[in-house]
Amino acid sequence: MSLPPRAQAEQLLAQYIKNDALAHHCKMVARAMEAYAKELGEDAELWYQAGLLHDLDWEMYPDEHPNKAISEILKDYPQTLKNAIAAHAPDRTGKQPETVIEKYLFACDELSGIMHAVSLMRPNGFSDMEVKSVKKKLKDKSFAANVSRDDISQGFELIGKTPEDHIGFLISVFK
């Protein structure tokens, strides 16, 4: 099954996600995934769309996320993309991240969320952000308390990157 055009993924995002913060998060994860795909010689468009669509059903079907998107909304999408989306929420799907795309989507999701929160606290956003700023906020459990520090730590392990390398790469992507 071939990947539908990016415009279709963007239309789905606009149709299913009305919350600006959630849409922004999805776009950040898409940019992170696309950048890593290029770095690793993977399919940048597939990775971008996996990032863009990973939380597609979160707003409309929070109790069924991400299963509703995988089984109903994204049925015309390649299994590789659906597996990556399933693996970003293993507690809900039973699918653990195993492939490269699955591991990177898991590793970019929560970390992108906390990095966005850090950027909002800074006068210059990402432009002069340093890795140590993000690491400091990761240690503060009350900051962006809904972001799973365990998932972030697991993400570092899954992709075999240090916090410095992964955070540093994402800062360069989000600048």
Phi, psi and omega in degrees: 000130182274158181283125175299161181297154180304323181302324178293318178297319179294323177294320177298317179301313180296325181287320188261340183240114180260338181286119184299321181294319179292319178298318178298317178301313180299320179291323176296314180296323177298316179296319178298314181295318179298317180296317178294321179301316179296319179298324185262359181073030179261180181284100186298323181290317177299314181294319178302310184292326175299317177294317182296323189260002189297332180247026188305321184262004186301317185284314184277330184225062186300327181283342182252002182294138351267012187297324180296315179297314184296315187276332186241310188283323186255029184296339178273006183260154180299148181300326179303316179293315180296322177296320179297317179295319177298318185286346177282350179225062186298332179295333182263335187248339186080359181265114178276148177293121182237315182277170182299312180298321180296317181294318182289323177297317177300316184289334183269336188297291184294321181297320177300322179298312181290326179294324176296317178300319178297317182298327180290338181275351187253140180297330182250017177057235181275345192301324179237022181294143177243153180305319184298330177296318180290315180299322179297317181289331176297325181286336181274098185296339179278343178278128182046056189300337180280354179273128184282111176292327178296317178296321179296314178298317178297323178299317177303315181294316183302320183262359176067036179240148174285159174305320180300315182290314183291311179298315179301317178298314182293324175302316180296326179289318187276351180299000000 
